[in-house]
């Protein structure tokens, strides 16, 4: 079973259409069609959007096909979500860092942008001056 089959399994598990799934995770419907038909492989951005929208789907299972389909929350994982308390060391650092003032820089003014194409043509862009 490859990653595309596992994405199909996620869609079937939630019982929604491919277009609804695409809308839910924030990708174009045509991208989903290309992916499910084998034309494209899922990008890292696609995988991250899927896991962000469905955090209960096991990322390792999705990528490698190993482990369980759904993440089971264990006490060890719950403690990882607890906020971490740090001492106020940042206050001491702020006191030690000297305040710097921004220095103005001479930034050259944009005059023209020219695109040259492989067929020998070109296109020029001249920005309007404010």
Chimera marker file (.cmm) of the C-alpha trace (Angstrom):
<marker_set name="trace">
<marker id="1" x="0.000" y="0.000" z="0.000" r="1" g="1" b="0" radius="0.5"/>
<marker id="2" x="1.535" y="3.326" z="-1.024" r="1" g="1" b="0" radius="0.5"/>
<marker id="3" x="0.873" y="6.813" z="0.334" r="1" g="1" b="0" radius="0.5"/>
<marker id="4" x="-1.848" y="7.477" z="-2.247" r="1" g="1" b="0" radius="0.5"/>
<marker id="5" x="-3.748" y="4.401" z="-1.054" r="1" g="1" b="0" radius="0.5"/>
<marker id="6" x="-3.366" y="5.602" z="2.525" r="1" g="1" b="0" radius="0.5"/>
<marker id="7" x="-4.772" y="9.031" z="1.578" r="1" g="1" b="0" radius="0.5"/>
<marker id="8" x="-7.730" y="7.248" z="-0.030" r="1" g="1" b="0" radius="0.5"/>
<marker id="9" x="-8.164" y="5.262" z="3.191" r="1" g="1" b="0" radius="0.5"/>
<marker id="10" x="-8.269" y="8.501" z="5.213" r="1" g="1" b="0" radius="0.5"/>
<marker id="11" x="-10.968" y="9.891" z="2.907" r="1" g="1" b="0" radius="0.5"/>
<marker id="12" x="-13.002" y="6.679" z="3.165" r="1" g="1" b="0" radius="0.5"/>
<marker id="13" x="-12.581" y="6.578" z="6.947" r="1" g="1" b="0" radius="0.5"/>
<marker id="14" x="-14.165" y="10.011" z="7.345" r="1" g="1" b="0" radius="0.5"/>
<marker id="15" x="-16.844" y="9.196" z="4.756" r="1" g="1" b="0" radius="0.5"/>
<marker id="16" x="-16.527" y="12.435" z="2.814" r="1" g="1" b="0" radius="0.5"/>
<marker id="17" x="-16.156" y="13.157" z="-0.869" r="1" g="1" b="0" radius="0.5"/>
<marker id="18" x="-12.789" y="13.908" z="-2.424" r="1" g="1" b="0" radius="0.5"/>
<marker id="19" x="-13.826" y="17.508" z="-3.136" r="1" g="1" b="0" radius="0.5"/>
<marker id="20" x="-14.992" y="18.004" z="0.470" r="1" g="1" b="0" radius="0.5"/>
<marker id="21" x="-11.702" y="16.530" z="1.684" r="1" g="1" b="0" radius="0.5"/>
<marker id="22" x="-9.731" y="18.900" z="-0.574" r="1" g="1" b="0" radius="0.5"/>
<marker id="23" x="-11.702" y="21.865" z="0.758" r="1" g="1" b="0" radius="0.5"/>
<marker id="24" x="-11.228" y="20.684" z="4.345" r="1" g="1" b="0" radius="0.5"/>
<marker id="25" x="-7.431" y="20.452" z="4.145" r="1" g="1" b="0" radius="0.5"/>
<marker id="26" x="-7.088" y="23.532" z="1.931" r="1" g="1" b="0" radius="0.5"/>
<marker id="27" x="-5.849" y="22.162" z="-1.394" r="1" g="1" b="0" radius="0.5"/>
<marker id="28" x="-7.265" y="22.579" z="-4.865" r="1" g="1" b="0" radius="0.5"/>
<marker id="29" x="-9.686" y="19.927" z="-6.039" r="1" g="1" b="0" radius="0.5"/>
<marker id="30" x="-7.694" y="19.429" z="-9.237" r="1" g="1" b="0" radius="0.5"/>
<marker id="31" x="-4.595" y="18.693" z="-7.120" r="1" g="1" b="0" radius="0.5"/>
<marker id="32" x="-6.542" y="15.965" z="-5.313" r="1" g="1" b="0" radius="0.5"/>
<marker id="33" x="-7.661" y="14.506" z="-8.627" r="1" g="1" b="0" radius="0.5"/>
<marker id="34" x="-4.085" y="14.446" z="-9.959" r="1" g="1" b="0" radius="0.5"/>
<marker id="35" x="-2.844" y="12.903" z="-6.730" r="1" g="1" b="0" radius="0.5"/>
<marker id="36" x="-5.486" y="10.166" z="-6.540" r="1" g="1" b="0" radius="0.5"/>
<marker id="37" x="-5.048" y="9.287" z="-10.218" r="1" g="1" b="0" radius="0.5"/>
<marker id="38" x="-1.303" y="8.828" z="-9.724" r="1" g="1" b="0" radius="0.5"/>
<marker id="39" x="-0.263" y="11.790" z="-11.849" r="1" g="1" b="0" radius="0.5"/>
<marker id="40" x="1.379" y="13.570" z="-8.899" r="1" g="1" b="0" radius="0.5"/>
<marker id="41" x="2.905" y="12.445" z="-5.634" r="1" g="1" b="0" radius="0.5"/>
<marker id="42" x="1.812" y="14.213" z="-2.439" r="1" g="1" b="0" radius="0.5"/>
<marker id="43" x="4.074" y="17.099" z="-1.463" r="1" g="1" b="0" radius="0.5"/>
<marker id="44" x="5.265" y="17.843" z="2.048" r="1" g="1" b="0" radius="0.5"/>
<marker id="45" x="2.843" y="20.790" z="2.080" r="1" g="1" b="0" radius="0.5"/>
<marker id="46" x="-0.047" y="18.433" z="1.242" r="1" g="1" b="0" radius="0.5"/>
<marker id="47" x="0.938" y="15.981" z="3.990" r="1" g="1" b="0" radius="0.5"/>
<marker id="48" x="1.278" y="18.780" z="6.548" r="1" g="1" b="0" radius="0.5"/>
<marker id="49" x="-2.146" y="20.197" z="5.623" r="1" g="1" b="0" radius="0.5"/>
<marker id="50" x="-3.699" y="16.743" z="5.972" r="1" g="1" b="0" radius="0.5"/>
<marker id="51" x="-2.138" y="16.157" z="9.403" r="1" g="1" b="0" radius="0.5"/>
<marker id="52" x="-3.012" y="19.703" z="10.544" r="1" g="1" b="0" radius="0.5"/>
<marker id="53" x="-6.651" y="19.159" z="9.557" r="1" g="1" b="0" radius="0.5"/>
<marker id="54" x="-6.792" y="15.601" z="10.911" r="1" g="1" b="0" radius="0.5"/>
<marker id="55" x="-4.286" y="15.439" z="13.800" r="1" g="1" b="0" radius="0.5"/>
<marker id="56" x="-5.569" y="12.041" z="14.867" r="1" g="1" b="0" radius="0.5"/>
<marker id="57" x="-4.109" y="10.496" z="11.683" r="1" g="1" b="0" radius="0.5"/>
<marker id="58" x="-0.720" y="8.978" z="12.479" r="1" g="1" b="0" radius="0.5"/>
<marker id="59" x="1.896" y="10.863" z="10.413" r="1" g="1" b="0" radius="0.5"/>
<marker id="60" x="4.307" y="7.924" z="10.455" r="1" g="1" b="0" radius="0.5"/>
<marker id="61" x="1.563" y="5.601" z="9.214" r="1" g="1" b="0" radius="0.5"/>
<marker id="62" x="0.654" y="8.068" z="6.469" r="1" g="1" b="0" radius="0.5"/>
<marker id="63" x="4.246" y="8.403" z="5.266" r="1" g="1" b="0" radius="0.5"/>
<marker id="64" x="5.592" y="4.891" z="5.782" r="1" g="1" b="0" radius="0.5"/>
<marker id="65" x="2.552" y="2.671" z="6.263" r="1" g="1" b="0" radius="0.5"/>
<marker id="66" x="3.883" y="1.490" z="9.610" r="1" g="1" b="0" radius="0.5"/>
<marker id="67" x="2.080" y="1.697" z="12.920" r="1" g="1" b="0" radius="0.5"/>
<marker id="68" x="-1.572" y="2.375" z="13.566" r="1" g="1" b="0" radius="0.5"/>
<marker id="69" x="-3.842" y="4.455" z="11.315" r="1" g="1" b="0" radius="0.5"/>
<marker id="70" x="-5.058" y="6.643" z="14.181" r="1" g="1" b="0" radius="0.5"/>
<marker id="71" x="-2.868" y="8.027" z="16.926" r="1" g="1" b="0" radius="0.5"/>
<marker id="72" x="-3.847" y="6.722" z="20.332" r="1" g="1" b="0" radius="0.5"/>
<marker id="73" x="-3.273" y="9.292" z="23.040" r="1" g="1" b="0" radius="0.5"/>
<marker id="74" x="-1.101" y="7.888" z="25.815" r="1" g="1" b="0" radius="0.5"/>
<marker id="75" x="-0.212" y="9.506" z="29.122" r="1" g="1" b="0" radius="0.5"/>
<marker id="76" x="3.315" y="10.158" z="27.815" r="1" g="1" b="0" radius="0.5"/>
<marker id="77" x="1.925" y="12.093" z="24.857" r="1" g="1" b="0" radius="0.5"/>
<marker id="78" x="-0.443" y="14.052" z="27.064" r="1" g="1" b="0" radius="0.5"/>
<marker id="79" x="2.448" y="15.279" z="29.200" r="1" g="1" b="0" radius="0.5"/>
<marker id="80" x="4.205" y="16.489" z="26.055" r="1" g="1" b="0" radius="0.5"/>
<marker id="81" x="1.342" y="18.887" z="25.438" r="1" g="1" b="0" radius="0.5"/>
<marker id="82" x="1.661" y="20.484" z="28.887" r="1" g="1" b="0" radius="0.5"/>
<marker id="83" x="3.150" y="23.977" z="28.905" r="1" g="1" b="0" radius="0.5"/>
<marker id="84" x="6.787" y="24.234" z="29.919" r="1" g="1" b="0" radius="0.5"/>
<marker id="85" x="7.658" y="26.783" z="32.583" r="1" g="1" b="0" radius="0.5"/>
<marker id="86" x="10.976" y="28.586" z="32.129" r="1" g="1" b="0" radius="0.5"/>
<marker id="87" x="12.662" y="30.876" z="34.640" r="1" g="1" b="0" radius="0.5"/>
<marker id="88" x="12.717" y="34.575" z="33.874" r="1" g="1" b="0" radius="0.5"/>
<marker id="89" x="16.139" y="34.370" z="32.238" r="1" g="1" b="0" radius="0.5"/>
<marker id="90" x="14.820" y="36.359" z="29.291" r="1" g="1" b="0" radius="0.5"/>
<marker id="91" x="14.413" y="39.412" z="31.545" r="1" g="1" b="0" radius="0.5"/>
<marker id="92" x="18.077" y="39.230" z="32.507" r="1" g="1" b="0" radius="0.5"/>
<marker id="93" x="19.110" y="38.917" z="28.862" r="1" g="1" b="0" radius="0.5"/>
<marker id="94" x="17.040" y="41.947" z="27.880" r="1" g="1" b="0" radius="0.5"/>
<marker id="95" x="18.868" y="43.990" z="30.493" r="1" g="1" b="0" radius="0.5"/>
<marker id="96" x="22.279" y="42.922" z="29.156" r="1" g="1" b="0" radius="0.5"/>
<marker id="97" x="21.585" y="43.575" z="25.467" r="1" g="1" b="0" radius="0.5"/>
<marker id="98" x="22.354" y="47.190" z="24.538" r="1" g="1" b="0" radius="0.5"/>
<marker id="99" x="19.667" y="49.036" z="22.640" r="1" g="1" b="0" radius="0.5"/>
<marker id="100" x="20.579" y="49.639" z="19.028" r="1" g="1" b="0" radius="0.5"/>
<marker id="101" x="19.112" y="52.287" z="16.815" r="1" g="1" b="0" radius="0.5"/>
<marker id="102" x="18.327" y="51.453" z="13.211" r="1" g="1" b="0" radius="0.5"/>
<marker id="103" x="20.600" y="53.186" z="10.754" r="1" g="1" b="0" radius="0.5"/>
<marker id="104" x="19.176" y="54.426" z="7.474" r="1" g="1" b="0" radius="0.5"/>
<marker id="105" x="20.659" y="52.749" z="4.439" r="1" g="1" b="0" radius="0.5"/>
<marker id="106" x="20.964" y="54.053" z="0.938" r="1" g="1" b="0" radius="0.5"/>
<marker id="107" x="18.696" y="51.775" z="-1.024" r="1" g="1" b="0" radius="0.5"/>
<marker id="108" x="18.923" y="52.308" z="-4.768" r="1" g="1" b="0" radius="0.5"/>
<marker id="109" x="15.696" y="53.218" z="-6.511" r="1" g="1" b="0" radius="0.5"/>
<marker id="110" x="14.217" y="50.669" z="-8.910" r="1" g="1" b="0" radius="0.5"/>
<marker id="111" x="14.201" y="52.081" z="-12.420" r="1" g="1" b="0" radius="0.5"/>
<marker id="112" x="13.279" y="49.214" z="-14.734" r="1" g="1" b="0" radius="0.5"/>
<marker id="113" x="12.861" y="45.426" z="-14.830" r="1" g="1" b="0" radius="0.5"/>
<marker id="114" x="13.384" y="43.633" z="-18.136" r="1" g="1" b="0" radius="0.5"/>
<marker id="115" x="12.446" y="39.993" z="-18.830" r="1" g="1" b="0" radius="0.5"/>
<marker id="116" x="14.228" y="38.309" z="-21.751" r="1" g="1" b="0" radius="0.5"/>
<marker id="117" x="12.526" y="35.275" z="-23.282" r="1" g="1" b="0" radius="0.5"/>
<marker id="118" x="14.143" y="32.364" z="-25.104" r="1" g="1" b="0" radius="0.5"/>
<marker id="119" x="12.400" y="33.299" z="-28.376" r="1" g="1" b="0" radius="0.5"/>
<marker id="120" x="14.337" y="36.583" z="-28.512" r="1" g="1" b="0" radius="0.5"/>
<marker id="121" x="11.523" y="38.797" z="-27.253" r="1" g="1" b="0" radius="0.5"/>
<marker id="122" x="11.552" y="40.872" z="-24.114" r="1" g="1" b="0" radius="0.5"/>
<marker id="123" x="9.171" y="42.693" z="-21.804" r="1" g="1" b="0" radius="0.5"/>
<marker id="124" x="9.996" y="45.767" z="-19.740" r="1" g="1" b="0" radius="0.5"/>
<marker id="125" x="8.345" y="46.923" z="-16.524" r="1" g="1" b="0" radius="0.5"/>
<marker id="126" x="8.821" y="50.491" z="-15.365" r="1" g="1" b="0" radius="0.5"/>
<marker id="127" x="7.300" y="51.203" z="-11.938" r="1" g="1" b="0" radius="0.5"/>
<marker id="128" x="5.349" y="54.373" z="-11.355" r="1" g="1" b="0" radius="0.5"/>
<marker id="129" x="7.070" y="56.914" z="-9.147" r="1" g="1" b="0" radius="0.5"/>
<marker id="130" x="5.069" y="58.016" z="-6.137" r="1" g="1" b="0" radius="0.5"/>
<link id1="1" id2="2" r="1" g="1" b="0" radius="0.2"/>
<link id1="2" id2="3" r="1" g="1" b="0" radius="0.2"/>
<link id1="3" id2="4" r="1" g="1" b="0" radius="0.2"/>
<link id1="4" id2="5" r="1" g="1" b="0" radius="0.2"/>
<link id1="5" id2="6" r="1" g="1" b="0" radius="0.2"/>
<link id1="6" id2="7" r="1" g="1" b="0" radius="0.2"/>
<link id1="7" id2="8" r="1" g="1" b="0" radius="0.2"/>
<link id1="8" id2="9" r="1" g="1" b="0" radius="0.2"/>
<link id1="9" id2="10" r="1" g="1" b="0" radius="0.2"/>
<link id1="10" id2="11" r="1" g="1" b="0" radius="0.2"/>
<link id1="11" id2="12" r="1" g="1" b="0" radius="0.2"/>
<link id1="12" id2="13" r="1" g="1" b="0" radius="0.2"/>
<link id1="13" id2="14" r="1" g="1" b="0" radius="0.2"/>
<link id1="14" id2="15" r="1" g="1" b="0" radius="0.2"/>
<link id1="15" id2="16" r="1" g="1" b="0" radius="0.2"/>
<link id1="16" id2="17" r="1" g="1" b="0" radius="0.2"/>
<link id1="17" id2="18" r="1" g="1" b="0" radius="0.2"/>
<link id1="18" id2="19" r="1" g="1" b="0" radius="0.2"/>
<link id1="19" id2="20" r="1" g="1" b="0" radius="0.2"/>
<link id1="20" id2="21" r="1" g="1" b="0" radius="0.2"/>
<link id1="21" id2="22" r="1" g="1" b="0" radius="0.2"/>
<link id1="22" id2="23" r="1" g="1" b="0" radius="0.2"/>
<link id1="23" id2="24" r="1" g="1" b="0" radius="0.2"/>
<link id1="24" id2="25" r="1" g="1" b="0" radius="0.2"/>
<link id1="25" id2="26" r="1" g="1" b="0" radius="0.2"/>
<link id1="26" id2="27" r="1" g="1" b="0" radius="0.2"/>
<link id1="27" id2="28" r="1" g="1" b="0" radius="0.2"/>
<link id1="28" id2="29" r="1" g="1" b="0" radius="0.2"/>
<link id1="29" id2="30" r="1" g="1" b="0" radius="0.2"/>
<link id1="30" id2="31" r="1" g="1" b="0" radius="0.2"/>
<link id1="31" id2="32" r="1" g="1" b="0" radius="0.2"/>
<link id1="32" id2="33" r="1" g="1" b="0" radius="0.2"/>
<link id1="33" id2="34" r="1" g="1" b="0" radius="0.2"/>
<link id1="34" id2="35" r="1" g="1" b="0" radius="0.2"/>
<link id1="35" id2="36" r="1" g="1" b="0" radius="0.2"/>
<link id1="36" id2="37" r="1" g="1" b="0" radius="0.2"/>
<link id1="37" id2="38" r="1" g="1" b="0" radius="0.2"/>
<link id1="38" id2="39" r="1" g="1" b="0" radius="0.2"/>
<link id1="39" id2="40" r="1" g="1" b="0" radius="0.2"/>
<link id1="40" id2="41" r="1" g="1" b="0" radius="0.2"/>
<link id1="41" id2="42" r="1" g="1" b="0" radius="0.2"/>
<link id1="42" id2="43" r="1" g="1" b="0" radius="0.2"/>
<link id1="43" id2="44" r="1" g="1" b="0" radius="0.2"/>
<link id1="44" id2="45" r="1" g="1" b="0" radius="0.2"/>
<link id1="45" id2="46" r="1" g="1" b="0" radius="0.2"/>
<link id1="46" id2="47" r="1" g="1" b="0" radius="0.2"/>
<link id1="47" id2="48" r="1" g="1" b="0" radius="0.2"/>
<link id1="48" id2="49" r="1" g="1" b="0" radius="0.2"/>
<link id1="49" id2="50" r="1" g="1" b="0" radius="0.2"/>
<link id1="50" id2="51" r="1" g="1" b="0" radius="0.2"/>
<link id1="51" id2="52" r="1" g="1" b="0" radius="0.2"/>
<link id1="52" id2="53" r="1" g="1" b="0" radius="0.2"/>
<link id1="53" id2="54" r="1" g="1" b="0" radius="0.2"/>
<link id1="54" id2="55" r="1" g="1" b="0" radius="0.2"/>
<link id1="55" id2="56" r="1" g="1" b="0" radius="0.2"/>
<link id1="56" id2="57" r="1" g="1" b="0" radius="0.2"/>
<link id1="57" id2="58" r="1" g="1" b="0" radius="0.2"/>
<link id1="58" id2="59" r="1" g="1" b="0" radius="0.2"/>
<link id1="59" id2="60" r="1" g="1" b="0" radius="0.2"/>
<link id1="60" id2="61" r="1" g="1" b="0" radius="0.2"/>
<link id1="61" id2="62" r="1" g="1" b="0" radius="0.2"/>
<link id1="62" id2="63" r="1" g="1" b="0" radius="0.2"/>
<link id1="63" id2="64" r="1" g="1" b="0" radius="0.2"/>
<link id1="64" id2="65" r="1" g="1" b="0" radius="0.2"/>
<link id1="65" id2="66" r="1" g="1" b="0" radius="0.2"/>
<link id1="66" id2="67" r="1" g="1" b="0" radius="0.2"/>
<link id1="67" id2="68" r="1" g="1" b="0" radius="0.2"/>
<link id1="68" id2="69" r="1" g="1" b="0" radius="0.2"/>
<link id1="69" id2="70" r="1" g="1" b="0" radius="0.2"/>
<link id1="70" id2="71" r="1" g="1" b="0" radius="0.2"/>
<link id1="71" id2="72" r="1" g="1" b="0" radius="0.2"/>
<link id1="72" id2="73" r="1" g="1" b="0" radius="0.2"/>
<link id1="73" id2="74" r="1" g="1" b="0" radius="0.2"/>
<link id1="74" id2="75" r="1" g="1" b="0" radius="0.2"/>
<link id1="75" id2="76" r="1" g="1" b="0" radius="0.2"/>
<link id1="76" id2="77" r="1" g="1" b="0" radius="0.2"/>
<link id1="77" id2="78" r="1" g="1" b="0" radius="0.2"/>
<link id1="78" id2="79" r="1" g="1" b="0" radius="0.2"/>
<link id1="79" id2="80" r="1" g="1" b="0" radius="0.2"/>
<link id1="80" id2="81" r="1" g="1" b="0" radius="0.2"/>
<link id1="81" id2="82" r="1" g="1" b="0" radius="0.2"/>
<link id1="82" id2="83" r="1" g="1" b="0" radius="0.2"/>
<link id1="83" id2="84" r="1" g="1" b="0" radius="0.2"/>
<link id1="84" id2="85" r="1" g="1" b="0" radius="0.2"/>
<link id1="85" id2="86" r="1" g="1" b="0" radius="0.2"/>
<link id1="86" id2="87" r="1" g="1" b="0" radius="0.2"/>
<link id1="87" id2="88" r="1" g="1" b="0" radius="0.2"/>
<link id1="88" id2="89" r="1" g="1" b="0" radius="0.2"/>
<link id1="89" id2="90" r="1" g="1" b="0" radius="0.2"/>
<link id1="90" id2="91" r="1" g="1" b="0" radius="0.2"/>
<link id1="91" id2="92" r="1" g="1" b="0" radius="0.2"/>
<link id1="92" id2="93" r="1" g="1" b="0" radius="0.2"/>
<link id1="93" id2="94" r="1" g="1" b="0" radius="0.2"/>
<link id1="94" id2="95" r="1" g="1" b="0" radius="0.2"/>
<link id1="95" id2="96" r="1" g="1" b="0" radius="0.2"/>
<link id1="96" id2="97" r="1" g="1" b="0" radius="0.2"/>
<link id1="97" id2="98" r="1" g="1" b="0" radius="0.2"/>
<link id1="98" id2="99" r="1" g="1" b="0" radius="0.2"/>
<link id1="99" id2="100" r="1" g="1" b="0" radius="0.2"/>
<link id1="100" id2="101" r="1" g="1" b="0" radius="0.2"/>
<link id1="101" id2="102" r="1" g="1" b="0" radius="0.2"/>
<link id1="102" id2="103" r="1" g="1" b="0" radius="0.2"/>
<link id1="103" id2="104" r="1" g="1" b="0" radius="0.2"/>
<link id1="104" id2="105" r="1" g="1" b="0" radius="0.2"/>
<link id1="105" id2="106" r="1" g="1" b="0" radius="0.2"/>
<link id1="106" id2="107" r="1" g="1" b="0" radius="0.2"/>
<link id1="107" id2="108" r="1" g="1" b="0" radius="0.2"/>
<link id1="108" id2="109" r="1" g="1" b="0" radius="0.2"/>
<link id1="109" id2="110" r="1" g="1" b="0" radius="0.2"/>
<link id1="110" id2="111" r="1" g="1" b="0" radius="0.2"/>
<link id1="111" id2="112" r="1" g="1" b="0" radius="0.2"/>
<link id1="112" id2="113" r="1" g="1" b="0" radius="0.2"/>
<link id1="113" id2="114" r="1" g="1" b="0" radius="0.2"/>
<link id1="114" id2="115" r="1" g="1" b="0" radius="0.2"/>
<link id1="115" id2="116" r="1" g="1" b="0" radius="0.2"/>
<link id1="116" id2="117" r="1" g="1" b="0" radius="0.2"/>
<link id1="117" id2="118" r="1" g="1" b="0" radius="0.2"/>
<link id1="118" id2="119" r="1" g="1" b="0" radius="0.2"/>
<link id1="119" id2="120" r="1" g="1" b="0" radius="0.2"/>
<link id1="120" id2="121" r="1" g="1" b="0" radius="0.2"/>
<link id1="121" id2="122" r="1" g="1" b="0" radius="0.2"/>
<link id1="122" id2="123" r="1" g="1" b="0" radius="0.2"/>
<link id1="123" id2="124" r="1" g="1" b="0" radius="0.2"/>
<link id1="124" id2="125" r="1" g="1" b="0" radius="0.2"/>
<link id1="125" id2="126" r="1" g="1" b="0" radius="0.2"/>
<link id1="126" id2="127" r="1" g="1" b="0" radius="0.2"/>
<link id1="127" id2="128" r="1" g="1" b="0" radius="0.2"/>
<link id1="128" id2="129" r="1" g="1" b="0" radius="0.2"/>
<link id1="129" id2="130" r="1" g="1" b="0" radius="0.2"/>
</marker_set>
